[in-house]
Amino acid sequence: MDIGVDISTQLFPNPFTMLYTLCVTGILFFFVYKFLFNPARDMMKKRQDLMQSELEKAKLSKEQALEDRKKAQDEIIKAQGLASEIVAEAKLKADEKRDEIISSANNKADDMYRKAKDRIAKEEKELREGINDQIVDVALHASKKLLNEKDLTKQDEEAIDRFIRELSDE
């Protein structure tokens, strides 16, 4: 049974074909390495560097934002303290103004009270003097009628005045 094919040639490849296949494969690897692998690796390195720089920028931005937030909180606390001081000062000034107004009103009321009291005392004195004068006139008139319209002497008038004063003092 001989088919006419040599099995030994079929089992072992031709050394020239083998060498040719290895050379072509080597050249293919060289071009793949040179034109695909290195550019891909460089592109991945650039991408990694870009991502790293973006992460660093984000970290710096976060730190800056935290600092800004702390400053803003400090300013808010300071502003609240200042507002509290302003309110306290305004309240103090309002209390002082209120006390001043009350004191002024009390002084005016006291002045009006003293003036009214003085006026009442003056009018009372004038009324007493007027009443005394009227009593003297009435007494003189009554004594003239009693004495039948006799002229009173100066001494009599003084005695009557003394008598009236004693009555008014009581």
Chimera marker file (.cmm) of the C-alpha trace (Angstrom):
<marker_set name="trace">
<marker id="1" x="0.000" y="0.000" z="0.000" r="1" g="1" b="0" radius="0.5"/>
<marker id="2" x="1.960" y="2.694" z="-1.014" r="1" g="1" b="0" radius="0.5"/>
<marker id="3" x="0.074" y="5.817" z="-1.580" r="1" g="1" b="0" radius="0.5"/>
<marker id="4" x="3.008" y="7.540" z="-3.052" r="1" g="1" b="0" radius="0.5"/>
<marker id="5" x="3.484" y="10.035" z="-0.285" r="1" g="1" b="0" radius="0.5"/>
<marker id="6" x="6.497" y="10.000" z="1.809" r="1" g="1" b="0" radius="0.5"/>
<marker id="7" x="5.426" y="10.173" z="5.439" r="1" g="1" b="0" radius="0.5"/>
<marker id="8" x="8.806" y="11.309" z="6.671" r="1" g="1" b="0" radius="0.5"/>
<marker id="9" x="8.598" y="14.473" z="4.623" r="1" g="1" b="0" radius="0.5"/>
<marker id="10" x="5.156" y="15.128" z="5.947" r="1" g="1" b="0" radius="0.5"/>
<marker id="11" x="6.101" y="14.580" z="9.583" r="1" g="1" b="0" radius="0.5"/>
<marker id="12" x="9.121" y="16.858" z="9.639" r="1" g="1" b="0" radius="0.5"/>
<marker id="13" x="8.819" y="20.311" z="8.163" r="1" g="1" b="0" radius="0.5"/>
<marker id="14" x="11.172" y="21.630" z="5.669" r="1" g="1" b="0" radius="0.5"/>
<marker id="15" x="14.089" y="23.496" z="7.373" r="1" g="1" b="0" radius="0.5"/>
<marker id="16" x="13.919" y="26.294" z="4.820" r="1" g="1" b="0" radius="0.5"/>
<marker id="17" x="10.214" y="26.813" z="5.476" r="1" g="1" b="0" radius="0.5"/>
<marker id="18" x="10.840" y="26.743" z="9.170" r="1" g="1" b="0" radius="0.5"/>
<marker id="19" x="13.568" y="29.341" z="8.928" r="1" g="1" b="0" radius="0.5"/>
<marker id="20" x="11.435" y="31.486" z="6.642" r="1" g="1" b="0" radius="0.5"/>
<marker id="21" x="8.486" y="31.286" z="9.097" r="1" g="1" b="0" radius="0.5"/>
<marker id="22" x="10.715" y="32.217" z="12.029" r="1" g="1" b="0" radius="0.5"/>
<marker id="23" x="12.152" y="35.209" z="10.121" r="1" g="1" b="0" radius="0.5"/>
<marker id="24" x="8.734" y="36.460" z="9.120" r="1" g="1" b="0" radius="0.5"/>
<marker id="25" x="7.465" y="35.993" z="12.670" r="1" g="1" b="0" radius="0.5"/>
<marker id="26" x="10.501" y="37.890" z="14.039" r="1" g="1" b="0" radius="0.5"/>
<marker id="27" x="9.994" y="40.739" z="11.587" r="1" g="1" b="0" radius="0.5"/>
<marker id="28" x="6.325" y="40.821" z="12.502" r="1" g="1" b="0" radius="0.5"/>
<marker id="29" x="7.183" y="40.983" z="16.210" r="1" g="1" b="0" radius="0.5"/>
<marker id="30" x="9.719" y="43.731" z="15.537" r="1" g="1" b="0" radius="0.5"/>
<marker id="31" x="7.169" y="45.917" z="13.716" r="1" g="1" b="0" radius="0.5"/>
<marker id="32" x="4.466" y="45.198" z="16.289" r="1" g="1" b="0" radius="0.5"/>
<marker id="33" x="6.895" y="46.071" z="19.082" r="1" g="1" b="0" radius="0.5"/>
<marker id="34" x="8.198" y="49.177" z="17.310" r="1" g="1" b="0" radius="0.5"/>
<marker id="35" x="4.960" y="50.615" z="15.942" r="1" g="1" b="0" radius="0.5"/>
<marker id="36" x="2.234" y="49.284" z="18.227" r="1" g="1" b="0" radius="0.5"/>
<marker id="37" x="3.585" y="48.213" z="21.600" r="1" g="1" b="0" radius="0.5"/>
<marker id="38" x="5.834" y="51.231" z="22.357" r="1" g="1" b="0" radius="0.5"/>
<marker id="39" x="3.289" y="53.865" z="21.211" r="1" g="1" b="0" radius="0.5"/>
<marker id="40" x="0.558" y="52.093" z="23.185" r="1" g="1" b="0" radius="0.5"/>
<marker id="41" x="2.808" y="51.987" z="26.246" r="1" g="1" b="0" radius="0.5"/>
<marker id="42" x="3.722" y="55.680" z="25.796" r="1" g="1" b="0" radius="0.5"/>
<marker id="43" x="0.054" y="56.579" z="25.401" r="1" g="1" b="0" radius="0.5"/>
<marker id="44" x="-0.822" y="54.648" z="28.590" r="1" g="1" b="0" radius="0.5"/>
<marker id="45" x="2.044" y="56.376" z="30.446" r="1" g="1" b="0" radius="0.5"/>
<marker id="46" x="0.805" y="59.801" z="29.318" r="1" g="1" b="0" radius="0.5"/>
<marker id="47" x="-2.716" y="58.876" z="30.349" r="1" g="1" b="0" radius="0.5"/>
<marker id="48" x="-1.453" y="57.696" z="33.749" r="1" g="1" b="0" radius="0.5"/>
<marker id="49" x="0.518" y="60.953" z="34.233" r="1" g="1" b="0" radius="0.5"/>
<marker id="50" x="-2.537" y="63.002" z="33.239" r="1" g="1" b="0" radius="0.5"/>
<marker id="51" x="-4.749" y="61.129" z="35.694" r="1" g="1" b="0" radius="0.5"/>
<marker id="52" x="-2.138" y="61.511" z="38.438" r="1" g="1" b="0" radius="0.5"/>
<marker id="53" x="-1.890" y="65.270" z="37.847" r="1" g="1" b="0" radius="0.5"/>
<marker id="54" x="-5.692" y="65.543" z="37.832" r="1" g="1" b="0" radius="0.5"/>
<marker id="55" x="-5.816" y="63.674" z="41.161" r="1" g="1" b="0" radius="0.5"/>
<marker id="56" x="-3.192" y="66.009" z="42.611" r="1" g="1" b="0" radius="0.5"/>
<marker id="57" x="-5.108" y="69.049" z="41.358" r="1" g="1" b="0" radius="0.5"/>
<marker id="58" x="-8.309" y="67.651" z="42.865" r="1" g="1" b="0" radius="0.5"/>
<marker id="59" x="-6.516" y="67.052" z="46.171" r="1" g="1" b="0" radius="0.5"/>
<marker id="60" x="-5.159" y="70.628" z="46.176" r="1" g="1" b="0" radius="0.5"/>
<marker id="61" x="-8.599" y="71.984" z="45.279" r="1" g="1" b="0" radius="0.5"/>
<marker id="62" x="-10.153" y="69.997" z="48.105" r="1" g="1" b="0" radius="0.5"/>
<marker id="63" x="-7.560" y="71.310" z="50.575" r="1" g="1" b="0" radius="0.5"/>
<marker id="64" x="-8.133" y="74.869" z="49.342" r="1" g="1" b="0" radius="0.5"/>
<marker id="65" x="-11.898" y="74.409" z="49.648" r="1" g="1" b="0" radius="0.5"/>
<marker id="66" x="-11.493" y="73.151" z="53.220" r="1" g="1" b="0" radius="0.5"/>
<marker id="67" x="-9.301" y="76.152" z="54.064" r="1" g="1" b="0" radius="0.5"/>
<marker id="68" x="-11.813" y="78.525" z="52.473" r="1" g="1" b="0" radius="0.5"/>
<marker id="69" x="-14.638" y="76.852" z="54.372" r="1" g="1" b="0" radius="0.5"/>
<marker id="70" x="-12.748" y="77.216" z="57.661" r="1" g="1" b="0" radius="0.5"/>
<marker id="71" x="-12.054" y="80.892" z="56.901" r="1" g="1" b="0" radius="0.5"/>
<marker id="72" x="-15.707" y="81.451" z="56.042" r="1" g="1" b="0" radius="0.5"/>
<marker id="73" x="-16.813" y="79.796" z="59.284" r="1" g="1" b="0" radius="0.5"/>
<marker id="74" x="-14.349" y="81.948" z="61.243" r="1" g="1" b="0" radius="0.5"/>
<marker id="75" x="-15.697" y="85.058" z="59.513" r="1" g="1" b="0" radius="0.5"/>
<marker id="76" x="-19.275" y="83.995" z="60.266" r="1" g="1" b="0" radius="0.5"/>
<marker id="77" x="-18.402" y="83.513" z="63.930" r="1" g="1" b="0" radius="0.5"/>
<marker id="78" x="-16.629" y="86.886" z="63.968" r="1" g="1" b="0" radius="0.5"/>
<marker id="79" x="-19.627" y="88.542" z="62.279" r="1" g="1" b="0" radius="0.5"/>
<marker id="80" x="-22.005" y="86.975" z="64.803" r="1" g="1" b="0" radius="0.5"/>
<marker id="81" x="-19.834" y="88.268" z="67.641" r="1" g="1" b="0" radius="0.5"/>
<marker id="82" x="-19.776" y="91.712" z="66.084" r="1" g="1" b="0" radius="0.5"/>
<marker id="83" x="-23.544" y="91.634" z="65.612" r="1" g="1" b="0" radius="0.5"/>
<marker id="84" x="-23.971" y="90.652" z="69.268" r="1" g="1" b="0" radius="0.5"/>
<marker id="85" x="-21.735" y="93.542" z="70.319" r="1" g="1" b="0" radius="0.5"/>
<marker id="86" x="-23.687" y="95.981" z="68.155" r="1" g="1" b="0" radius="0.5"/>
<marker id="87" x="-27.004" y="94.762" z="69.576" r="1" g="1" b="0" radius="0.5"/>
<marker id="88" x="-25.680" y="94.965" z="73.152" r="1" g="1" b="0" radius="0.5"/>
<marker id="89" x="-24.299" y="98.456" z="72.540" r="1" g="1" b="0" radius="0.5"/>
<marker id="90" x="-27.558" y="99.619" z="70.959" r="1" g="1" b="0" radius="0.5"/>
<marker id="91" x="-29.503" y="98.190" z="73.900" r="1" g="1" b="0" radius="0.5"/>
<marker id="92" x="-27.179" y="99.930" z="76.345" r="1" g="1" b="0" radius="0.5"/>
<marker id="93" x="-27.559" y="103.247" z="74.489" r="1" g="1" b="0" radius="0.5"/>
<marker id="94" x="-31.332" y="102.802" z="74.379" r="1" g="1" b="0" radius="0.5"/>
<marker id="95" x="-31.390" y="102.117" z="78.136" r="1" g="1" b="0" radius="0.5"/>
<marker id="96" x="-29.250" y="105.196" z="78.756" r="1" g="1" b="0" radius="0.5"/>
<marker id="97" x="-31.517" y="107.326" z="76.536" r="1" g="1" b="0" radius="0.5"/>
<marker id="98" x="-34.607" y="105.953" z="78.287" r="1" g="1" b="0" radius="0.5"/>
<marker id="99" x="-33.092" y="106.749" z="81.708" r="1" g="1" b="0" radius="0.5"/>
<marker id="100" x="-32.161" y="110.228" z="80.477" r="1" g="1" b="0" radius="0.5"/>
<marker id="101" x="-35.692" y="110.865" z="79.187" r="1" g="1" b="0" radius="0.5"/>
<marker id="102" x="-37.241" y="109.570" z="82.421" r="1" g="1" b="0" radius="0.5"/>
<marker id="103" x="-34.862" y="111.694" z="84.492" r="1" g="1" b="0" radius="0.5"/>
<marker id="104" x="-35.668" y="114.765" z="82.382" r="1" g="1" b="0" radius="0.5"/>
<marker id="105" x="-39.385" y="114.124" z="82.708" r="1" g="1" b="0" radius="0.5"/>
<marker id="106" x="-39.045" y="113.655" z="86.474" r="1" g="1" b="0" radius="0.5"/>
<marker id="107" x="-37.058" y="116.899" z="86.744" r="1" g="1" b="0" radius="0.5"/>
<marker id="108" x="-39.691" y="118.769" z="84.732" r="1" g="1" b="0" radius="0.5"/>
<marker id="109" x="-42.451" y="117.278" z="86.858" r="1" g="1" b="0" radius="0.5"/>
<marker id="110" x="-40.587" y="118.252" z="90.046" r="1" g="1" b="0" radius="0.5"/>
<marker id="111" x="-40.092" y="121.802" z="88.711" r="1" g="1" b="0" radius="0.5"/>
<marker id="112" x="-43.766" y="122.053" z="87.802" r="1" g="1" b="0" radius="0.5"/>
<marker id="113" x="-44.708" y="120.689" z="91.239" r="1" g="1" b="0" radius="0.5"/>
<marker id="114" x="-42.438" y="123.215" z="93.029" r="1" g="1" b="0" radius="0.5"/>
<marker id="115" x="-43.732" y="126.090" z="90.900" r="1" g="1" b="0" radius="0.5"/>
<marker id="116" x="-47.324" y="125.052" z="91.544" r="1" g="1" b="0" radius="0.5"/>
<marker id="117" x="-46.623" y="124.672" z="95.262" r="1" g="1" b="0" radius="0.5"/>
<marker id="118" x="-44.906" y="128.096" z="95.368" r="1" g="1" b="0" radius="0.5"/>
<marker id="119" x="-47.776" y="129.659" z="93.422" r="1" g="1" b="0" radius="0.5"/>
<marker id="120" x="-50.324" y="128.074" z="95.753" r="1" g="1" b="0" radius="0.5"/>
<marker id="121" x="-48.354" y="129.271" z="98.806" r="1" g="1" b="0" radius="0.5"/>
<marker id="122" x="-48.124" y="132.784" z="97.323" r="1" g="1" b="0" radius="0.5"/>
<marker id="123" x="-51.830" y="132.864" z="96.501" r="1" g="1" b="0" radius="0.5"/>
<marker id="124" x="-52.646" y="131.517" z="99.953" r="1" g="1" b="0" radius="0.5"/>
<marker id="125" x="-50.515" y="134.254" z="101.531" r="1" g="1" b="0" radius="0.5"/>
<marker id="126" x="-52.154" y="136.888" z="99.343" r="1" g="1" b="0" radius="0.5"/>
<marker id="127" x="-55.572" y="135.519" z="100.258" r="1" g="1" b="0" radius="0.5"/>
<marker id="128" x="-54.732" y="135.601" z="103.985" r="1" g="1" b="0" radius="0.5"/>
<marker id="129" x="-53.474" y="139.145" z="103.661" r="1" g="1" b="0" radius="0.5"/>
<marker id="130" x="-56.596" y="140.051" z="101.741" r="1" g="1" b="0" radius="0.5"/>
<marker id="131" x="-58.783" y="138.373" z="104.343" r="1" g="1" b="0" radius="0.5"/>
<marker id="132" x="-56.866" y="140.139" z="107.133" r="1" g="1" b="0" radius="0.5"/>
<marker id="133" x="-57.326" y="143.474" z="105.374" r="1" g="1" b="0" radius="0.5"/>
<marker id="134" x="-61.039" y="142.773" z="104.936" r="1" g="1" b="0" radius="0.5"/>
<marker id="135" x="-61.344" y="141.718" z="108.579" r="1" g="1" b="0" radius="0.5"/>
<marker id="136" x="-59.610" y="144.948" z="109.637" r="1" g="1" b="0" radius="0.5"/>
<marker id="137" x="-61.897" y="146.958" z="107.412" r="1" g="1" b="0" radius="0.5"/>
<marker id="138" x="-64.961" y="145.168" z="108.753" r="1" g="1" b="0" radius="0.5"/>
<marker id="139" x="-63.751" y="145.526" z="112.320" r="1" g="1" b="0" radius="0.5"/>
<marker id="140" x="-63.023" y="149.208" z="111.831" r="1" g="1" b="0" radius="0.5"/>
<marker id="141" x="-66.336" y="149.696" z="110.214" r="1" g="1" b="0" radius="0.5"/>
<marker id="142" x="-68.084" y="147.774" z="112.967" r="1" g="1" b="0" radius="0.5"/>
<marker id="143" x="-66.229" y="149.669" z="115.687" r="1" g="1" b="0" radius="0.5"/>
<marker id="144" x="-67.095" y="152.985" z="114.069" r="1" g="1" b="0" radius="0.5"/>
<marker id="145" x="-70.707" y="152.057" z="114.081" r="1" g="1" b="0" radius="0.5"/>
<marker id="146" x="-70.433" y="150.947" z="117.688" r="1" g="1" b="0" radius="0.5"/>
<marker id="147" x="-68.800" y="154.098" z="118.781" r="1" g="1" b="0" radius="0.5"/>
<marker id="148" x="-71.360" y="156.036" z="116.899" r="1" g="1" b="0" radius="0.5"/>
<marker id="149" x="-69.172" y="157.016" z="114.244" r="1" g="1" b="0" radius="0.5"/>
<marker id="150" x="-66.591" y="158.444" z="116.526" r="1" g="1" b="0" radius="0.5"/>
<marker id="151" x="-63.174" y="159.083" z="114.993" r="1" g="1" b="0" radius="0.5"/>
<marker id="152" x="-60.744" y="156.457" z="115.991" r="1" g="1" b="0" radius="0.5"/>
<marker id="153" x="-57.426" y="157.495" z="117.083" r="1" g="1" b="0" radius="0.5"/>
<marker id="154" x="-54.241" y="156.056" z="115.875" r="1" g="1" b="0" radius="0.5"/>
<marker id="155" x="-53.882" y="154.105" z="119.114" r="1" g="1" b="0" radius="0.5"/>
<marker id="156" x="-57.253" y="152.460" z="118.691" r="1" g="1" b="0" radius="0.5"/>
<marker id="157" x="-56.457" y="151.399" z="115.153" r="1" g="1" b="0" radius="0.5"/>
<marker id="158" x="-53.207" y="149.808" z="116.324" r="1" g="1" b="0" radius="0.5"/>
<marker id="159" x="-54.997" y="147.929" z="119.091" r="1" g="1" b="0" radius="0.5"/>
<marker id="160" x="-57.558" y="146.624" z="116.639" r="1" g="1" b="0" radius="0.5"/>
<marker id="161" x="-54.792" y="145.539" z="114.198" r="1" g="1" b="0" radius="0.5"/>
<marker id="162" x="-52.998" y="143.692" z="117.008" r="1" g="1" b="0" radius="0.5"/>
<marker id="163" x="-56.204" y="141.965" z="118.023" r="1" g="1" b="0" radius="0.5"/>
<marker id="164" x="-56.867" y="140.886" z="114.424" r="1" g="1" b="0" radius="0.5"/>
<marker id="165" x="-53.307" y="139.611" z="114.001" r="1" g="1" b="0" radius="0.5"/>
<marker id="166" x="-53.643" y="137.555" z="117.134" r="1" g="1" b="0" radius="0.5"/>
<marker id="167" x="-56.830" y="136.046" z="115.790" r="1" g="1" b="0" radius="0.5"/>
<marker id="168" x="-55.261" y="135.261" z="112.407" r="1" g="1" b="0" radius="0.5"/>
<marker id="169" x="-52.189" y="133.650" z="114.050" r="1" g="1" b="0" radius="0.5"/>
<marker id="170" x="-54.388" y="131.282" z="115.957" r="1" g="1" b="0" radius="0.5"/>
<link id1="1" id2="2" r="1" g="1" b="0" radius="0.2"/>
<link id1="2" id2="3" r="1" g="1" b="0" radius="0.2"/>
<link id1="3" id2="4" r="1" g="1" b="0" radius="0.2"/>
<link id1="4" id2="5" r="1" g="1" b="0" radius="0.2"/>
<link id1="5" id2="6" r="1" g="1" b="0" radius="0.2"/>
<link id1="6" id2="7" r="1" g="1" b="0" radius="0.2"/>
<link id1="7" id2="8" r="1" g="1" b="0" radius="0.2"/>
<link id1="8" id2="9" r="1" g="1" b="0" radius="0.2"/>
<link id1="9" id2="10" r="1" g="1" b="0" radius="0.2"/>
<link id1="10" id2="11" r="1" g="1" b="0" radius="0.2"/>
<link id1="11" id2="12" r="1" g="1" b="0" radius="0.2"/>
<link id1="12" id2="13" r="1" g="1" b="0" radius="0.2"/>
<link id1="13" id2="14" r="1" g="1" b="0" radius="0.2"/>
<link id1="14" id2="15" r="1" g="1" b="0" radius="0.2"/>
<link id1="15" id2="16" r="1" g="1" b="0" radius="0.2"/>
<link id1="16" id2="17" r="1" g="1" b="0" radius="0.2"/>
<link id1="17" id2="18" r="1" g="1" b="0" radius="0.2"/>
<link id1="18" id2="19" r="1" g="1" b="0" radius="0.2"/>
<link id1="19" id2="20" r="1" g="1" b="0" radius="0.2"/>
<link id1="20" id2="21" r="1" g="1" b="0" radius="0.2"/>
<link id1="21" id2="22" r="1" g="1" b="0" radius="0.2"/>
<link id1="22" id2="23" r="1" g="1" b="0" radius="0.2"/>
<link id1="23" id2="24" r="1" g="1" b="0" radius="0.2"/>
<link id1="24" id2="25" r="1" g="1" b="0" radius="0.2"/>
<link id1="25" id2="26" r="1" g="1" b="0" radius="0.2"/>
<link id1="26" id2="27" r="1" g="1" b="0" radius="0.2"/>
<link id1="27" id2="28" r="1" g="1" b="0" radius="0.2"/>
<link id1="28" id2="29" r="1" g="1" b="0" radius="0.2"/>
<link id1="29" id2="30" r="1" g="1" b="0" radius="0.2"/>
<link id1="30" id2="31" r="1" g="1" b="0" radius="0.2"/>
<link id1="31" id2="32" r="1" g="1" b="0" radius="0.2"/>
<link id1="32" id2="33" r="1" g="1" b="0" radius="0.2"/>
<link id1="33" id2="34" r="1" g="1" b="0" radius="0.2"/>
<link id1="34" id2="35" r="1" g="1" b="0" radius="0.2"/>
<link id1="35" id2="36" r="1" g="1" b="0" radius="0.2"/>
<link id1="36" id2="37" r="1" g="1" b="0" radius="0.2"/>
<link id1="37" id2="38" r="1" g="1" b="0" radius="0.2"/>
<link id1="38" id2="39" r="1" g="1" b="0" radius="0.2"/>
<link id1="39" id2="40" r="1" g="1" b="0" radius="0.2"/>
<link id1="40" id2="41" r="1" g="1" b="0" radius="0.2"/>
<link id1="41" id2="42" r="1" g="1" b="0" radius="0.2"/>
<link id1="42" id2="43" r="1" g="1" b="0" radius="0.2"/>
<link id1="43" id2="44" r="1" g="1" b="0" radius="0.2"/>
<link id1="44" id2="45" r="1" g="1" b="0" radius="0.2"/>
<link id1="45" id2="46" r="1" g="1" b="0" radius="0.2"/>
<link id1="46" id2="47" r="1" g="1" b="0" radius="0.2"/>
<link id1="47" id2="48" r="1" g="1" b="0" radius="0.2"/>
<link id1="48" id2="49" r="1" g="1" b="0" radius="0.2"/>
<link id1="49" id2="50" r="1" g="1" b="0" radius="0.2"/>
<link id1="50" id2="51" r="1" g="1" b="0" radius="0.2"/>
<link id1="51" id2="52" r="1" g="1" b="0" radius="0.2"/>
<link id1="52" id2="53" r="1" g="1" b="0" radius="0.2"/>
<link id1="53" id2="54" r="1" g="1" b="0" radius="0.2"/>
<link id1="54" id2="55" r="1" g="1" b="0" radius="0.2"/>
<link id1="55" id2="56" r="1" g="1" b="0" radius="0.2"/>
<link id1="56" id2="57" r="1" g="1" b="0" radius="0.2"/>
<link id1="57" id2="58" r="1" g="1" b="0" radius="0.2"/>
<link id1="58" id2="59" r="1" g="1" b="0" radius="0.2"/>
<link id1="59" id2="60" r="1" g="1" b="0" radius="0.2"/>
<link id1="60" id2="61" r="1" g="1" b="0" radius="0.2"/>
<link id1="61" id2="62" r="1" g="1" b="0" radius="0.2"/>
<link id1="62" id2="63" r="1" g="1" b="0" radius="0.2"/>
<link id1="63" id2="64" r="1" g="1" b="0" radius="0.2"/>
<link id1="64" id2="65" r="1" g="1" b="0" radius="0.2"/>
<link id1="65" id2="66" r="1" g="1" b="0" radius="0.2"/>
<link id1="66" id2="67" r="1" g="1" b="0" radius="0.2"/>
<link id1="67" id2="68" r="1" g="1" b="0" radius="0.2"/>
<link id1="68" id2="69" r="1" g="1" b="0" radius="0.2"/>
<link id1="69" id2="70" r="1" g="1" b="0" radius="0.2"/>
<link id1="70" id2="71" r="1" g="1" b="0" radius="0.2"/>
<link id1="71" id2="72" r="1" g="1" b="0" radius="0.2"/>
<link id1="72" id2="73" r="1" g="1" b="0" radius="0.2"/>
<link id1="73" id2="74" r="1" g="1" b="0" radius="0.2"/>
<link id1="74" id2="75" r="1" g="1" b="0" radius="0.2"/>
<link id1="75" id2="76" r="1" g="1" b="0" radius="0.2"/>
<link id1="76" id2="77" r="1" g="1" b="0" radius="0.2"/>
<link id1="77" id2="78" r="1" g="1" b="0" radius="0.2"/>
<link id1="78" id2="79" r="1" g="1" b="0" radius="0.2"/>
<link id1="79" id2="80" r="1" g="1" b="0" radius="0.2"/>
<link id1="80" id2="81" r="1" g="1" b="0" radius="0.2"/>
<link id1="81" id2="82" r="1" g="1" b="0" radius="0.2"/>
<link id1="82" id2="83" r="1" g="1" b="0" radius="0.2"/>
<link id1="83" id2="84" r="1" g="1" b="0" radius="0.2"/>
<link id1="84" id2="85" r="1" g="1" b="0" radius="0.2"/>
<link id1="85" id2="86" r="1" g="1" b="0" radius="0.2"/>
<link id1="86" id2="87" r="1" g="1" b="0" radius="0.2"/>
<link id1="87" id2="88" r="1" g="1" b="0" radius="0.2"/>
<link id1="88" id2="89" r="1" g="1" b="0" radius="0.2"/>
<link id1="89" id2="90" r="1" g="1" b="0" radius="0.2"/>
<link id1="90" id2="91" r="1" g="1" b="0" radius="0.2"/>
<link id1="91" id2="92" r="1" g="1" b="0" radius="0.2"/>
<link id1="92" id2="93" r="1" g="1" b="0" radius="0.2"/>
<link id1="93" id2="94" r="1" g="1" b="0" radius="0.2"/>
<link id1="94" id2="95" r="1" g="1" b="0" radius="0.2"/>
<link id1="95" id2="96" r="1" g="1" b="0" radius="0.2"/>
<link id1="96" id2="97" r="1" g="1" b="0" radius="0.2"/>
<link id1="97" id2="98" r="1" g="1" b="0" radius="0.2"/>
<link id1="98" id2="99" r="1" g="1" b="0" radius="0.2"/>
<link id1="99" id2="100" r="1" g="1" b="0" radius="0.2"/>
<link id1="100" id2="101" r="1" g="1" b="0" radius="0.2"/>
<link id1="101" id2="102" r="1" g="1" b="0" radius="0.2"/>
<link id1="102" id2="103" r="1" g="1" b="0" radius="0.2"/>
<link id1="103" id2="104" r="1" g="1" b="0" radius="0.2"/>
<link id1="104" id2="105" r="1" g="1" b="0" radius="0.2"/>
<link id1="105" id2="106" r="1" g="1" b="0" radius="0.2"/>
<link id1="106" id2="107" r="1" g="1" b="0" radius="0.2"/>
<link id1="107" id2="108" r="1" g="1" b="0" radius="0.2"/>
<link id1="108" id2="109" r="1" g="1" b="0" radius="0.2"/>
<link id1="109" id2="110" r="1" g="1" b="0" radius="0.2"/>
<link id1="110" id2="111" r="1" g="1" b="0" radius="0.2"/>
<link id1="111" id2="112" r="1" g="1" b="0" radius="0.2"/>
<link id1="112" id2="113" r="1" g="1" b="0" radius="0.2"/>
<link id1="113" id2="114" r="1" g="1" b="0" radius="0.2"/>
<link id1="114" id2="115" r="1" g="1" b="0" radius="0.2"/>
<link id1="115" id2="116" r="1" g="1" b="0" radius="0.2"/>
<link id1="116" id2="117" r="1" g="1" b="0" radius="0.2"/>
<link id1="117" id2="118" r="1" g="1" b="0" radius="0.2"/>
<link id1="118" id2="119" r="1" g="1" b="0" radius="0.2"/>
<link id1="119" id2="120" r="1" g="1" b="0" radius="0.2"/>
<link id1="120" id2="121" r="1" g="1" b="0" radius="0.2"/>
<link id1="121" id2="122" r="1" g="1" b="0" radius="0.2"/>
<link id1="122" id2="123" r="1" g="1" b="0" radius="0.2"/>
<link id1="123" id2="124" r="1" g="1" b="0" radius="0.2"/>
<link id1="124" id2="125" r="1" g="1" b="0" radius="0.2"/>
<link id1="125" id2="126" r="1" g="1" b="0" radius="0.2"/>
<link id1="126" id2="127" r="1" g="1" b="0" radius="0.2"/>
<link id1="127" id2="128" r="1" g="1" b="0" radius="0.2"/>
<link id1="128" id2="129" r="1" g="1" b="0" radius="0.2"/>
<link id1="129" id2="130" r="1" g="1" b="0" radius="0.2"/>
<link id1="130" id2="131" r="1" g="1" b="0" radius="0.2"/>
<link id1="131" id2="132" r="1" g="1" b="0" radius="0.2"/>
<link id1="132" id2="133" r="1" g="1" b="0" radius="0.2"/>
<link id1="133" id2="134" r="1" g="1" b="0" radius="0.2"/>
<link id1="134" id2="135" r="1" g="1" b="0" radius="0.2"/>
<link id1="135" id2="136" r="1" g="1" b="0" radius="0.2"/>
<link id1="136" id2="137" r="1" g="1" b="0" radius="0.2"/>
<link id1="137" id2="138" r="1" g="1" b="0" radius="0.2"/>
<link id1="138" id2="139" r="1" g="1" b="0" radius="0.2"/>
<link id1="139" id2="140" r="1" g="1" b="0" radius="0.2"/>
<link id1="140" id2="141" r="1" g="1" b="0" radius="0.2"/>
<link id1="141" id2="142" r="1" g="1" b="0" radius="0.2"/>
<link id1="142" id2="143" r="1" g="1" b="0" radius="0.2"/>
<link id1="143" id2="144" r="1" g="1" b="0" radius="0.2"/>
<link id1="144" id2="145" r="1" g="1" b="0" radius="0.2"/>
<link id1="145" id2="146" r="1" g="1" b="0" radius="0.2"/>
<link id1="146" id2="147" r="1" g="1" b="0" radius="0.2"/>
<link id1="147" id2="148" r="1" g="1" b="0" radius="0.2"/>
<link id1="148" id2="149" r="1" g="1" b="0" radius="0.2"/>
<link id1="149" id2="150" r="1" g="1" b="0" radius="0.2"/>
<link id1="150" id2="151" r="1" g="1" b="0" radius="0.2"/>
<link id1="151" id2="152" r="1" g="1" b="0" radius="0.2"/>
<link id1="152" id2="153" r="1" g="1" b="0" radius="0.2"/>
<link id1="153" id2="154" r="1" g="1" b="0" radius="0.2"/>
<link id1="154" id2="155" r="1" g="1" b="0" radius="0.2"/>
<link id1="155" id2="156" r="1" g="1" b="0" radius="0.2"/>
<link id1="156" id2="157" r="1" g="1" b="0" radius="0.2"/>
<link id1="157" id2="158" r="1" g="1" b="0" radius="0.2"/>
<link id1="158" id2="159" r="1" g="1" b="0" radius="0.2"/>
<link id1="159" id2="160" r="1" g="1" b="0" radius="0.2"/>
<link id1="160" id2="161" r="1" g="1" b="0" radius="0.2"/>
<link id1="161" id2="162" r="1" g="1" b="0" radius="0.2"/>
<link id1="162" id2="163" r="1" g="1" b="0" radius="0.2"/>
<link id1="163" id2="164" r="1" g="1" b="0" radius="0.2"/>
<link id1="164" id2="165" r="1" g="1" b="0" radius="0.2"/>
<link id1="165" id2="166" r="1" g="1" b="0" radius="0.2"/>
<link id1="166" id2="167" r="1" g="1" b="0" radius="0.2"/>
<link id1="167" id2="168" r="1" g="1" b="0" radius="0.2"/>
<link id1="168" id2="169" r="1" g="1" b="0" radius="0.2"/>
<link id1="169" id2="170" r="1" g="1" b="0" radius="0.2"/>
</marker_set>
